[in-house]
Amino acid sequence: MWECFSRHTSTFLIMGPNCTRNCSFCAVEQGPSGPPDIEEPARVAEAAKKMKLKYVVITSVTRDSLPDGGAGHFAETVRQVKNRIPDALVEILIPDFLGDEKALNIVMESNPDVLNHNIETVSRLYPLVRPEADYRRSLAVLRQVKKINASVLTKSGMMLGLGEFSGEVEETLKDLVEAGCNMLTLGQYLQPSKKHIEVDRFVSPGEFDDWRKTALETGFSEVASGPFVRSSYHAKELYTKAMSQVYSGCSEIPIP
């Protein structure tokens, strides 16, 4: 927390404490939730302003039970933050909205600076790790973002240590780049409790360094890779470096 706050960044989880899915790696509780709190977007924005944040990450539980998957609530939160802190950068980490392109359009209309959607693991492990998600659907989300607005940077993340093979990781990196993904985070999976999927192995820091090099060679603009790296780790720094790469050679780079 100190590391994030000292850089004027923070992450907010919106739409309640319960998720409609039950992924085997995640500690968020599954269960029913009521409608999103309509006052939450304003509260998030006010908190971000009081904390003098310069980079705001907004994520959520998955809410498949809502007609738009919570896209409207996401969009309103982004708008409220941008209205209160006009010079702040906003990154959103979204669920797949069950592949609903209308929902994704709603989110994109709020003009986030970065859209993050985590692939989480390799395709073969989805039935074990993300049984209610779909590997190709997640790639389609990232691909569709670029069709809506190619200037928005996209980001994804993977956990290592779940039983994946090196060739499968390489294939996933290629799939993400093909989908137009600009940034990547790679971190070690840690078992939240005994009821969650066990750690297959602990990946060494050296191997994480090697995967960063491989990912950059595959085509990502910037990569954060290490045992304790998570989706929003050094988010602003990753964005700044990626923008410099994407806009290299341009006379003006849109970085506040």
C-alpha positions as CSV (number, residue, x, y, z in Angstrom):
1,M,0.0,0.0,0.0
2,W,2.8,2.4,0.9
3,E,4.5,1.8,-2.5
4,C,1.3,2.6,-4.4
5,F,0.2,5.5,-2.3
6,S,3.7,7.1,-2.4
7,R,3.3,7.2,-6.2
8,H,-0.2,8.7,-5.9
9,T,-1.9,5.6,-7.3
10,S,-4.5,3.3,-5.9
11,T,-7.0,0.6,-6.9
12,F,-10.7,0.6,-6.2
13,L,-13.0,-2.5,-6.2
14,I,-16.5,-1.6,-7.2
15,M,-20.0,-3.2,-7.3
16,G,-19.9,-5.1,-4.0
17,P,-17.9,-7.8,-2.2
18,N,-19.5,-10.9,-3.9
19,C,-18.8,-12.3,-7.4
20,T,-21.2,-14.3,-9.5
21,R,-18.4,-16.6,-10.6
22,N,-16.4,-19.0,-8.6
23,C,-12.8,-19.2,-10.1
24,S,-10.6,-21.7,-8.3
25,F,-7.7,-19.2,-7.8
26,C,-9.7,-16.2,-6.4
27,A,-10.4,-15.3,-2.8
28,V,-13.4,-13.1,-3.6
29,E,-16.6,-14.6,-2.2
30,Q,-19.2,-16.0,-4.5
31,G,-22.8,-15.1,-3.8
32,P,-25.8,-13.0,-4.7
33,S,-25.6,-9.2,-4.6
34,G,-28.1,-6.5,-4.9
35,P,-28.0,-3.7,-7.5
36,P,-24.9,-1.6,-7.6
37,D,-24.9,1.4,-5.2
38,I,-25.7,4.4,-7.5
39,E,-23.7,6.7,-5.1
40,E,-20.6,4.6,-5.4
41,P,-19.1,6.3,-8.5
42,A,-19.2,9.7,-6.8
43,R,-17.7,8.3,-3.6
44,V,-14.8,6.7,-5.5
45,A,-14.2,9.9,-7.3
46,E,-14.3,11.9,-4.0
47,A,-11.9,9.5,-2.3
48,A,-9.5,9.6,-5.2
49,K,-9.6,13.4,-5.1
50,K,-8.9,13.5,-1.3
51,M,-6.0,11.1,-1.7
52,K,-4.6,13.4,-4.5
53,L,-4.3,10.4,-6.8
54,K,-2.7,10.9,-10.2
55,Y,-3.4,7.4,-11.5
56,V,-6.6,5.6,-10.6
57,V,-7.3,1.9,-11.2
58,I,-10.9,0.8,-11.1
59,T,-11.8,-2.9,-11.0
60,S,-14.8,-5.0,-10.0
61,V,-16.2,-8.3,-9.1
62,T,-17.9,-10.1,-12.0
63,R,-21.7,-9.3,-12.1
64,D,-23.1,-11.6,-14.7
65,S,-26.6,-11.2,-13.2
66,L,-26.8,-7.6,-14.3
67,P,-28.2,-6.8,-17.7
68,D,-25.1,-5.0,-18.8
69,G,-22.7,-6.9,-16.5
70,G,-22.1,-3.6,-14.6
71,A,-20.7,-1.8,-17.7
72,G,-22.8,1.3,-17.0
73,H,-21.6,1.5,-13.4
74,F,-18.0,1.1,-14.6
75,A,-18.5,3.9,-17.1
76,E,-20.1,6.3,-14.6
77,T,-17.3,5.7,-12.1
78,V,-14.7,6.6,-14.8
79,R,-16.7,9.8,-15.7
80,Q,-17.0,10.8,-12.1
81,V,-13.2,10.4,-11.5
82,K,-12.3,12.3,-14.6
83,N,-14.7,15.1,-13.7
84,R,-13.3,15.6,-10.3
85,I,-9.6,15.0,-11.2
86,P,-9.3,16.1,-14.9
87,D,-5.6,15.5,-15.0
88,A,-5.8,12.0,-13.5
89,L,-5.2,8.9,-15.6
90,V,-7.8,6.1,-15.3
91,E,-7.2,2.4,-15.9
92,I,-10.0,-0.1,-15.7
93,L,-9.7,-3.8,-15.1
94,I,-12.9,-5.3,-16.4
95,P,-14.6,-8.7,-16.6
96,D,-15.5,-10.2,-20.0
97,F,-19.2,-9.0,-19.8
98,L,-20.0,-12.5,-21.3
99,G,-18.7,-11.2,-24.6
100,D,-21.4,-8.5,-24.9
101,E,-20.0,-5.9,-27.3
102,K,-22.7,-3.4,-26.3
103,A,-21.5,-3.5,-22.7
104,L,-17.9,-3.0,-23.8
105,N,-18.9,0.0,-25.9
106,I,-20.6,1.5,-22.9
107,V,-17.4,1.2,-20.9
108,M,-15.3,2.6,-23.8
109,E,-17.5,5.6,-24.2
110,S,-16.3,6.8,-20.8
111,N,-12.8,7.2,-22.3
112,P,-10.5,5.2,-20.0
113,D,-6.8,5.7,-20.6
114,V,-6.1,2.0,-20.2
115,L,-8.3,-1.0,-20.5
116,N,-7.1,-4.1,-18.7
117,H,-8.7,-7.6,-19.0
118,N,-6.7,-10.5,-17.6
119,I,-6.3,-13.7,-19.5
120,E,-5.1,-15.2,-16.2
121,T,-3.7,-18.5,-17.5
122,V,-3.2,-20.7,-20.6
123,S,-6.1,-22.1,-22.6
124,R,-5.7,-25.7,-21.4
125,L,-6.1,-24.8,-17.7
126,Y,-9.3,-22.7,-18.1
127,P,-11.6,-25.6,-17.2
128,L,-9.7,-26.0,-13.9
129,V,-8.8,-22.4,-13.1
130,R,-11.6,-20.3,-14.8
131,P,-14.5,-22.8,-15.5
132,E,-17.0,-20.0,-16.2
133,A,-14.8,-18.0,-18.4
134,D,-13.6,-18.6,-22.0
135,Y,-10.1,-18.1,-23.3
136,R,-11.1,-17.0,-26.8
137,R,-13.8,-14.7,-25.4
138,S,-11.2,-12.9,-23.3
139,L,-9.0,-12.4,-26.3
140,A,-12.0,-11.1,-28.2
141,V,-12.5,-8.5,-25.5
142,L,-9.0,-7.1,-26.0
143,R,-9.4,-7.3,-29.8
144,Q,-12.7,-5.4,-29.8
145,V,-11.3,-2.6,-27.7
146,K,-8.8,-1.8,-30.4
147,K,-11.6,-1.8,-33.0
148,I,-13.6,0.7,-30.9
149,N,-10.6,3.0,-30.2
150,A,-7.2,2.0,-31.3
151,S,-5.5,4.7,-29.3
152,V,-6.5,3.2,-25.9
153,L,-3.8,1.1,-24.5
154,T,-4.8,-2.5,-23.6
155,K,-3.3,-4.6,-20.9
156,S,-3.6,-8.2,-19.6
157,G,-2.1,-10.3,-16.9
158,M,-1.1,-13.9,-16.3
159,M,-0.4,-16.0,-13.2
160,L,2.5,-18.5,-13.4
161,G,2.8,-21.6,-11.3
162,L,-0.5,-23.2,-12.0
163,G,0.8,-26.1,-14.0
164,E,1.3,-24.4,-17.4
165,F,4.0,-25.5,-19.8
166,S,6.5,-23.1,-21.3
167,G,5.2,-23.6,-24.8
168,E,1.7,-22.8,-23.7
169,V,2.9,-19.6,-22.1
170,E,4.6,-18.6,-25.3
171,E,1.4,-19.4,-27.3
172,T,-0.6,-17.2,-24.9
173,L,1.8,-14.3,-25.3
174,K,1.5,-14.6,-29.1
175,D,-2.3,-14.7,-28.8
176,L,-2.4,-11.6,-26.7
177,V,-0.1,-9.6,-29.0
178,E,-2.2,-10.7,-32.0
179,A,-5.2,-9.4,-30.1
180,G,-3.5,-6.0,-29.9
181,C,-2.5,-6.1,-26.3
182,N,0.1,-3.5,-25.4
183,M,1.1,-4.3,-21.8
184,L,1.5,-7.4,-19.7
185,T,1.9,-8.4,-16.1
186,L,3.3,-11.7,-15.0
187,G,3.1,-12.8,-11.4
188,Q,3.3,-15.9,-9.2
189,Y,0.0,-17.6,-8.3
190,L,-0.4,-17.9,-4.5
191,Q,-3.1,-20.1,-3.0
192,P,-5.5,-17.9,-1.0
193,S,-6.8,-20.8,1.1
194,K,-6.8,-24.6,1.3
195,K,-10.1,-24.7,-0.7
196,H,-8.4,-23.1,-3.7
197,I,-6.3,-24.7,-6.4
198,E,-2.9,-25.6,-5.1
199,V,0.3,-24.0,-6.4
200,D,2.0,-26.3,-8.9
201,R,5.4,-24.7,-8.5
202,F,7.2,-21.5,-7.5
203,V,8.7,-19.7,-10.4
204,S,12.2,-18.3,-9.7
205,P,12.9,-14.5,-10.1
206,G,15.4,-15.4,-12.9
207,E,12.7,-17.2,-14.8
208,F,10.4,-14.2,-14.5
209,D,13.1,-12.0,-15.9
210,D,13.4,-14.4,-18.8
211,W,9.7,-14.3,-19.4
212,R,9.8,-10.5,-19.5
213,K,12.4,-10.6,-22.2
214,T,10.4,-13.2,-24.2
215,A,7.2,-11.1,-23.9
216,L,9.0,-8.0,-25.1
217,E,10.5,-9.9,-28.0
218,T,7.0,-11.3,-28.8
219,G,5.7,-7.7,-29.3
220,F,4.5,-6.2,-26.0
221,S,5.4,-2.5,-25.5
222,E,6.0,-3.0,-21.8
223,V,6.0,-5.9,-19.3
224,A,6.1,-6.2,-15.5
225,S,7.2,-9.6,-14.5
226,G,8.1,-10.9,-11.0
227,P,6.8,-13.2,-8.2
228,F,4.8,-10.4,-6.5
229,V,3.7,-8.6,-9.6
230,R,-0.1,-8.1,-9.8
231,S,-2.4,-6.4,-12.3
232,S,-2.0,-2.9,-11.0
233,Y,1.7,-3.2,-10.0
234,H,3.5,0.1,-11.0
235,A,0.5,0.8,-13.2
236,K,1.4,4.4,-14.0
237,E,5.0,3.5,-14.7
238,L,4.0,0.7,-17.0
239,Y,1.6,3.0,-18.8
240,T,4.2,5.8,-19.3
241,K,6.8,3.4,-20.7
242,A,4.3,1.8,-23.0
243,M,3.1,5.1,-24.3
244,S,6.7,6.1,-25.0
245,Q,7.1,2.9,-27.0
246,V,3.8,3.2,-28.9
247,Y,4.3,6.8,-29.8
248,S,8.1,6.6,-30.4
249,G,8.9,8.9,-33.2
250,C,5.9,11.1,-32.7
251,S,6.5,14.8,-31.9
252,E,3.9,14.8,-29.1
253,I,3.3,12.0,-26.6
254,P,0.0,12.3,-24.7
255,I,1.4,11.6,-21.2
256,P,0.4,14.1,-18.5
